[in-house]
Amino acid sequence: MTTPPLTLAVLASGRGSNLQALQDAIAAGALGARIVGVFSDKPACGAIAIARAHGLHTVAVSPRDCANRAAHDEALFSEVAAVQPDLIVCAGYMRIIGAASVRRFEGRMINIHPSLLPKYPGLDTHARTIAAGDREHGATVHAVIPELDAGPLLAQVRFAVLPGDDAAALARRLLPREHALLVATAGLFAQRRVQLHADHALLDGRRLSAPLLLDAANHLIGA
Ligand code: GRF
């Protein structure tokens, strides 16, 4: 029996390069998934434009049109629920998601964050890495829980910070590695190998004690 494609809802607020990476991997037959909707708080963002260009279902709800944060969450996430995604991928969704909406999709929501969590949750991760004098930088895919940029860590990509690097250089080097990390991690979900719980994740039924690491060939070591 073949595994049905994993249905994905992608949440994004920005340029949408991670969305594009997922779509490219699907189109290339490298990711057994289907994007069933792209959702945003920014109607004019690049991600929505990319989604439209691919003929994907899009919903953008501006917070300006909602009475408060809870009303915005409710408006956007009822649209997410309507497409019944197997997995929700936050790919540069820049709004904090209220606990009620996170719980509604518990076990079905992941986020990609441009730091080696638990270091540097929140914004300006590249600059903070430079300011701290870290020797390594990277990105993390993790399960979403109500606390910001927390939740069980699933996979990371790491690389060396080089002498002379600034925040812009780190961001530039990280982006293609982020894309590969997101695609590889989504692939584990597509193969139905991951289960998310509030305080841990299971891979093939075994508790992940540390995030999987992406190697240079874009394979997750140990997976
Ligand atoms: C990425 O760096 C992601 O890790 C962060 O926001 C950025 C989104 O980039 N959360 P894009 O919109 O996918 O190009």
Residues whose N, C-alpha, C, O or C-beta is under 5 A from the ligand:
A	BS01	GRF	G14 R15 G16 S17 N18 L19 A91 G92 I112 H113 P114
